[in-house]
Amino acid sequence: MTLSLLESAGPELVAFAVSGLVVLYAWPGARAFRAWVDRNLARRLGGLSAIRWDWRVVALVLGIVFVAAAFVQSAPIPCSAGEDDTLALLQSGRNFLSGGNPFVTSQCGHWVLVPYGMASVLLDALGSLGGRVGIWLVWNLAALLLIPLTWALAGAQRWYVTIFVATSMLYAPLVVGSIQGGHSAVVPVAALLGIWLALRRNPSAGVWAGFLSTVKFPSLFPFWGGLSGVAAERWRAVVLSGVVFAGLTLVVVEVWGGAAFNLLFTTQLTRADFSINEFGVLIPLRAMPPSIVLTAIQGVSLLAALVFVHGRRWPAVPAVALLTVVVALVAQRFTENFMVWLLPVALMGPTYGRWLFALGVVGVADATVALPACMNQGACVPSEALGGLFGVLLFILLVVVLREGSRLAREGSRAVSEPAPTAPPSEPGAARETSSTFHSAPRFEGREAPTRPAWSVEMRTPPPAG
């Protein structure tokens, strides 16, 4: 039992140890540890002047891991072990290329439905050209986009935040552990890619966000929320994303009928077989509210959050973070792989990394130990307790993001209404961003992020590419 648990949760345990050290480094009470790391690691690495220490190094290391996982993890799963998700996505892509129905596949003598939209179908079709390994490569490389997007949007703490995301229990262990991990990572990728393009005033922002959101439609809400901080592109991006999303959905209905629409939306909105958030308390007790009531609560909550951030003109990244947490709170089926959705919250700084670390510990403990015991042995009390704790942590995180986002919105309003101070002539470089080399990158000194990070007010000019 212990050996099998260690084997199944191996990547999570490694990430727990490494990410725990990263969180400890940013903890204000760990000055001695931080000084030791700076003295023995950071300066030595910074001395390797031939290497450009930016997001490319992190992406290269993770890319090697993700590609290796594609070859190792893509082996066929026997029928006795349950459904083979890789095979389902592979058949979906092949069905599309051959003119068949990409939403209905078969394995082990029974039908397996694939409830993902057109972007997923097209990426599956591309990956199917490389067989099972190709499916893994497509989704793992899509998940890898989180690294450059994190670097581009994290502001002055970009090095710390990028390292935290790369080592987080909510990221790499999920991507390498299951094809569903990489598949679920497209949700934050869609939101952050759209916001990054919108901040650069790129008219394709809404197109890309709308397209990628068809993989899992909840990613539309964080993107729409983040547009509150992008006045120049806000309404065009909202309209384009909605048109693209609706257009691709209409294509699905026209070609494969209403059954495909029900599979993509109705079934997903009413599905509640298990969850690691607060709904994990209600599901075993069969105390879930009626579907129509639950859907109404979800819709009202998301709409209220969108109206709030746009009415207060929140900066882009805090607005994305708030909508992300709201989505996680109202989702009646929130699985272990869906925890990757929460990673945009890390962009707000080291404090939020500690909350995500706690959520990762609770979520992984529930998904790997408590939830299987509930489903296989009927011992549901530990899973219910962890689900309740996960929900409480999400709610506290919601309050923390709400307070910080409101503060930044107020400061942003004052910054727009008051003329910006000019740097004195003796400091010609005061307005320039610190060099992004490792040894001169901004280092966390036991304090919170600067009062006004790069994303705290609307960007009047395109942000640096990295």
C-alpha positions in Angstrom: 0.0 0.0 0.0 2.7 2.5 1.0 4.9 1.5 -1.9 2.1 1.9 -4.5 1.2 5.3 -2.9 4.8 6.5 -3.2 4.9 5.4 -6.8 1.6 7.1 -7.8 2.4 10.3 -5.9 6.1 10.4 -6.6 6.1 13.6 -8.8 3.8 15.3 -6.2 6.2 14.4 -3.4 9.2 15.8 -5.3 7.3 19.0 -6.1 6.2 19.2 -2.5 9.8 19.2 -1.3 11.2 21.6 -4.0 8.2 24.0 -4.0 8.3 24.0 -0.2 11.9 25.3 -0.4 10.8 28.0 -2.9 8.0 29.1 -0.6 10.4 29.1 2.4 12.8 31.3 0.4 10.1 34.0 0.1 8.9 33.7 3.7 9.8 36.9 5.6 11.0 34.8 8.6 13.5 32.8 6.6 16.3 35.4 6.2 19.0 33.0 7.1 17.9 30.4 4.6 17.4 33.1 1.9 20.9 34.5 2.6 22.4 31.0 2.3 20.7 30.4 -1.0 21.8 33.7 -2.4 25.4 33.1 -1.3 25.7 29.4 -2.3 23.5 29.1 -5.3 22.3 32.3 -6.9 25.7 34.0 -7.1 27.4 30.9 -8.5 24.7 30.5 -11.2 24.8 34.2 -11.9 28.6 33.8 -12.5 27.9 31.7 -15.6 27.8 34.7 -17.9 27.5 32.6 -21.0 23.9 31.6 -20.0 21.1 34.1 -20.3 19.2 33.5 -17.1 15.6 34.1 -18.0 12.4 32.1 -18.7 14.1 30.2 -21.5 16.2 28.3 -19.0 13.2 27.3 -17.0 11.2 26.4 -20.1 14.1 24.3 -21.4 14.4 22.2 -18.2 10.7 21.7 -18.0 10.4 21.0 -21.7 12.9 18.1 -21.4 10.8 16.7 -18.5 7.6 17.1 -20.4 8.9 15.5 -23.6 10.4 12.6 -21.6 7.0 12.1 -19.9 5.4 12.0 -23.3 7.4 8.9 -24.3 7.2 7.2 -20.8 3.6 7.9 -19.9 2.0 7.3 -23.3 2.1 3.5 -23.0 -1.2 1.8 -23.5 -3.4 1.1 -20.4 -5.0 -2.3 -20.0 -8.7 -2.5 -19.9 -8.6 -3.8 -16.3 -7.0 -0.4 -15.3 -9.9 1.7 -16.5 -10.4 4.1 -19.3 -7.4 5.1 -21.4 -7.6 8.9 -21.8 -4.8 9.0 -24.2 -6.5 6.5 -26.5 -9.7 8.5 -26.3 -8.0 11.7 -27.4 -6.1 9.8 -30.1 -9.3 8.3 -31.5 -11.0 11.7 -31.3 -8.3 13.2 -33.5 -8.3 10.3 -35.9 -12.1 10.4 -36.2 -12.0 14.0 -37.1 -9.3 13.5 -39.8 -11.3 10.6 -41.3 -14.6 12.6 -41.3 -16.1 10.7 -38.3 -17.5 11.9 -35.0 -14.6 13.2 -32.7 -16.8 13.2 -29.6 -17.6 9.5 -29.6 -14.8 6.9 -29.4 -14.6 3.3 -28.3 -12.3 1.1 -26.3 -12.5 -2.2 -24.5 -15.9 -3.0 -26.0 -17.7 0.2 -24.9 -18.2 3.8 -26.0 -16.2 6.6 -24.5 -17.4 10.1 -24.9 -14.9 13.0 -25.3 -16.5 16.2 -23.9 -14.1 18.8 -25.3 -14.7 21.4 -27.9 -13.2 22.3 -31.3 -9.8 23.5 -30.2 -9.3 20.2 -28.4 -10.4 18.3 -31.5 -8.0 20.2 -33.8 -5.1 19.7 -31.4 -5.9 16.0 -31.0 -6.0 15.7 -34.8 -2.5 17.3 -35.0 -1.2 15.1 -32.2 -2.7 11.9 -33.6 -0.3 12.2 -36.6 2.4 11.2 -34.1 0.3 8.4 -32.4 0.0 8.2 -28.6 3.3 10.1 -28.1 2.1 12.8 -30.4 -1.0 13.4 -28.3 1.1 13.8 -25.2 3.6 16.1 -27.0 0.8 18.4 -28.2 -0.8 18.9 -24.8 2.5 19.0 -22.8 4.0 21.6 -25.1 0.8 23.7 -24.9 1.0 23.5 -21.1 4.7 24.7 -21.3 3.4 28.1 -22.6 2.6 28.9 -18.9 6.3 29.6 -18.3 6.8 32.4 -20.8 3.4 33.8 -20.1 4.2 33.9 -16.4 7.4 35.6 -17.0 5.8 38.2 -19.2 3.0 39.1 -16.8 4.5 38.7 -13.3 6.1 42.1 -13.1 9.1 42.9 -10.8 8.9 39.5 -9.1 9.0 37.6 -12.4 12.0 35.4 -11.4 10.5 34.2 -8.1 7.0 33.7 -9.6 8.3 31.8 -12.6 10.4 29.5 -10.4 7.4 29.0 -8.1 5.1 28.1 -11.0 7.7 25.7 -12.5 8.1 23.8 -9.2 4.5 24.0 -8.0 2.5 20.9 -7.1 -0.2 22.4 -9.2 1.8 22.3 -12.5 4.5 19.8 -13.5 3.4 16.8 -11.4 -0.1 17.1 -13.0 1.2 17.6 -16.5 3.6 14.6 -16.4 1.2 12.4 -14.3 -1.8 12.3 -16.7 -2.7 13.5 -20.1 -5.6 15.3 -18.4 -3.0 17.5 -16.6 -1.6 19.0 -19.8 -5.1 19.1 -21.2 -6.4 21.1 -18.2 -3.4 23.5 -18.3 -4.9 25.0 -21.5 -7.4 26.8 -19.2 -4.8 29.2 -17.7 -2.9 29.3 -20.9 -6.0 30.6 -22.8 -6.7 33.3 -20.2 -3.1 34.5 -19.8 -2.3 34.4 -23.6 -5.4 36.4 -24.3 -4.5 39.0 -21.6 -0.9 39.2 -22.7 -1.9 39.9 -26.3 -4.6 42.4 -25.2 -2.0 44.3 -23.1 0.1 44.5 -26.3 -3.0 45.8 -28.1 -2.9 42.9 -30.4 -6.3 42.5 -32.1 -6.0 38.7 -32.1 -6.3 38.5 -28.3 -10.0 37.7 -28.4 -9.6 35.3 -31.2 -7.0 33.2 -29.5 -8.8 33.3 -26.1 -12.1 32.3 -27.7 -10.5 29.5 -29.7 -8.6 27.9 -26.8 -11.5 28.3 -24.4 -13.4 25.7 -26.4 -11.2 23.1 -24.9 -12.7 23.8 -21.5 -15.1 26.8 -21.5 -14.4 28.0 -17.9 -11.3 29.7 -19.2 -13.4 32.4 -20.8 -14.3 33.9 -17.5 -10.8 34.7 -16.2 -10.0 36.2 -19.6 -13.1 38.3 -19.6 -12.3 39.4 -16.1 -8.7 40.3 -16.9 -9.9 42.6 -19.7 -11.0 45.1 -17.0 -7.4 46.3 -17.0 -7.1 46.6 -20.7 -9.3 49.5 -21.6 -8.1 49.9 -25.2 -8.9 46.3 -26.2 -11.6 45.5 -23.7 -14.8 45.4 -25.7 -13.3 44.3 -29.0 -11.6 41.3 -27.2 -14.9 40.4 -25.4 -16.9 40.5 -28.6 -14.3 38.6 -30.7 -13.8 35.9 -28.0 -17.6 35.4 -27.7 -18.0 35.3 -31.5 -15.2 32.8 -32.0 -16.4 30.6 -29.1 -20.1 30.7 -30.3 -19.1 30.2 -33.9 -17.1 27.1 -33.2 -19.9 25.8 -31.0 -22.4 26.3 -33.8 -20.1 24.4 -36.1 -20.2 21.5 -33.7 -24.0 21.6 -33.5 -24.3 21.9 -37.3 -22.0 19.0 -38.1 -22.5 16.6 -35.2 -25.9 17.6 -33.9 -27.4 18.6 -30.6 -26.1 15.5 -28.8 -22.6 17.0 -29.2 -23.8 20.3 -27.6 -25.3 18.4 -24.7 -22.1 16.5 -24.2 -20.0 19.7 -24.2 -22.2 21.8 -22.0 -25.3 20.3 -20.4 -23.6 17.2 -19.2 -20.6 19.0 -17.9 -22.8 21.6 -16.0 -24.7 18.8 -14.3 -21.9 16.3 -13.7 -21.1 15.9 -10.0 -19.6 12.5 -9.4 -16.7 13.7 -7.2 -14.8 16.8 -6.3 -11.9 18.0 -4.2 -13.4 21.4 -3.3 -16.3 22.1 -0.9 -18.7 20.2 -3.2 -16.7 17.1 -2.1 -18.5 17.4 1.2 -22.0 17.5 -0.4 -21.6 14.8 -3.0 -21.0 11.8 -0.7 -23.9 13.0 1.4 -26.1 13.3 -1.7 -26.9 16.8 -0.5 -26.2 18.6 -3.8 -28.8 21.3 -4.8 -30.9 20.7 -7.9 -29.0 21.3 -11.2 -31.0 24.3 -12.1 -30.4 26.0 -8.8 -26.7 25.1 -8.9 -26.3 26.5 -12.4 -28.1 29.7 -11.4 -25.7 30.1 -8.4 -22.7 29.6 -10.7 -24.0 32.0 -13.3 -24.9 34.7 -10.8 -21.5 34.4 -9.0 -19.5 34.6 -12.2 -21.5 37.5 -13.5 -21.3 39.4 -10.3 -17.5 38.9 -10.2 -17.2 40.2 -13.8 -19.4 43.2 -13.2 -17.4 44.0 -10.0 -13.9 43.9 -11.6 -15.0 45.9 -14.7 -17.0 48.4 -12.6 -14.0 49.0 -10.4 -11.5 48.9 -13.3 -9.3 46.3 -11.7 -5.8 45.7 -13.1 -5.6 42.7 -15.4 -3.7 40.2 -13.3 -5.7 40.6 -10.1 -8.9 40.4 -12.1 -7.8 37.1 -13.7 -6.8 35.8 -10.3 -10.2 36.7 -8.8 -12.2 35.1 -11.6 -10.0 32.0 -11.4 -10.7 31.6 -7.7 -14.5 32.1 -8.2 -14.5 29.5 -11.0 -12.7 27.0 -8.6 -15.2 27.8 -5.9 -18.4 27.4 -7.9 -17.3 24.3 -10.0 -19.3 21.4 -8.7 -16.7 19.0 -10.1 -13.2 20.2 -9.4 -10.6 17.4 -9.9 -7.0 17.2 -9.0 -6.0 18.1 -12.6 -8.1 21.2 -12.4 -5.9 22.6 -9.7 -3.6 23.9 -12.5 -6.3 26.4 -13.2 -5.3 28.3 -10.1 -1.7 29.1 -11.2 -2.6 32.6 -12.5 -3.1 33.6 -8.8 0.7 33.2 -8.4 1.3 36.2 -10.6 0.2 38.4 -7.7 3.4 37.7 -5.7 5.0 35.4 -3.1 2.2 35.7 -0.5 -0.2 34.0 -2.9 2.3 31.3 -3.6 2.0 30.2 0.0 -1.8 29.9 -0.4 -1.4 27.9 -3.6 1.1 25.6 -1.8 -1.4 25.0 0.9 -4.1 24.2 -1.6 -1.8 21.9 -3.4 -1.0 19.9 -0.3 -4.7 19.6 0.7 -5.8 18.8 -2.9 -3.2 16.2 -3.6 -3.8 14.5 -0.2 -7.5 14.3 -1.0 -7.1 13.1 -4.6 -4.4 10.5 -3.9 -5.4 9.1 -0.5 -8.7 10.2 0.9 -10.9 10.2 -2.3 -9.9 6.7 -3.5 -10.7 5.4 0.0 -14.1 7.1 -0.2 -14.9 5.7 -3.7 -13.5 2.2 -3.1 -14.1 1.5 0.5 -16.9 4.0 1.4 -14.8 5.7 4.1 -15.6 9.3 3.0 -15.1 11.3 6.2 -11.4 12.1 5.5 -12.2 13.2 1.9 -15.1 15.3 3.1 -12.9 17.0 5.7 -10.2 17.7 3.1 -12.8 18.9 0.6 -14.2 21.3 3.2 -10.7 22.5 4.1 -9.9 23.1 0.4 -13.1 25.1 0.1 -12.3 27.2 3.2 -8.8 27.9 1.8 -10.3 28.9 -1.5 -12.7 31.3 0.2 -9.9 32.9 2.3 -7.8 33.2 -0.9 -10.8 34.9 -2.5 -11.0 37.5 0.3 -7.2 38.1 0.1 -7.3 38.6 -3.7 -10.4 40.8 -3.3 -8.6 43.1 -0.8 -5.4 43.4 -2.7 -7.1 43.9 -6.1 -9.3 46.6 -4.7 -6.2 48.3 -3.2 -4.4 48.2 -6.5 -7.4 49.5 -8.4 -7.6 52.5 -6.1 -3.9 53.2 -6.6 -4.3 52.8 -10.3 -7.1 55.3 -10.3 -5.0 57.8 -8.5 -2.0 57.1 -10.8 -4.2 57.8 -13.9 -5.7 61.0 -12.4 -2.4 62.4 -11.1 0.6 63.3 -13.3 3.4 60.7 -13.0 6.6 62.0 -11.3 9.6 62.4 -13.5 13.0 60.9 -12.6 15.6 63.6 -11.7 18.3 64.2 -14.3 20.9 62.6 -12.1 19.0 59.2 -12.4 18.5 58.7 -16.1 17.9 55.0 -15.6 15.4 55.2 -12.8 12.4 54.4 -15.1 14.1 51.5 -16.8 13.3 47.9 -15.7 16.0 46.0 -13.9 18.1 43.8 -16.1 16.7 40.3 -16.4 19.9 38.4 -16.0 19.9 36.1 -13.0 22.5 37.8 -10.9 20.9 41.3 -11.3 17.2 40.3 -11.4 15.0 41.7 -8.6 15.4 39.4 -5.6 12.8 38.9 -2.9 14.2 40.4 0.3 11.6 39.2 2.8 9.1 41.9 1.7 6.0 41.8 -0.4 6.0 42.8 -4.1 6.5 46.5 -4.8 3.5 48.7 -4.1 2.8 49.1 -7.8 4.0 46.1 -9.9 4.1 46.3 -13.7 0.6 45.0 -14.0 -1.1 47.2 -11.4 -2.3 49.9 -13.8 -3.3 49.9 -17.4 -0.3 49.6 -19.6 -0.1 52.5 -22.0 2.6 50.9 -24.1 3.2 47.3 -25.0 5.1 45.4 -22.3 8.6 44.1 -22.9 8.7 40.7 -24.7 10.9 39.3 -22.0 
